[in-house]
């Protein structure tokens, strides 16, 4: 059962980092809503979180 917890713990750690990055991107987006790189990064980050959640 400990082996099952390890991937979940990794998911939580990675997702926490991604959410921190997404928070910073959202704050950046609030001041530059027309920046396509920021918008793309937001969508990529959200897609990554969603994809990881499917497995847990």
Beta strands, then each sheet from edge to edge (+ up, - down):
end
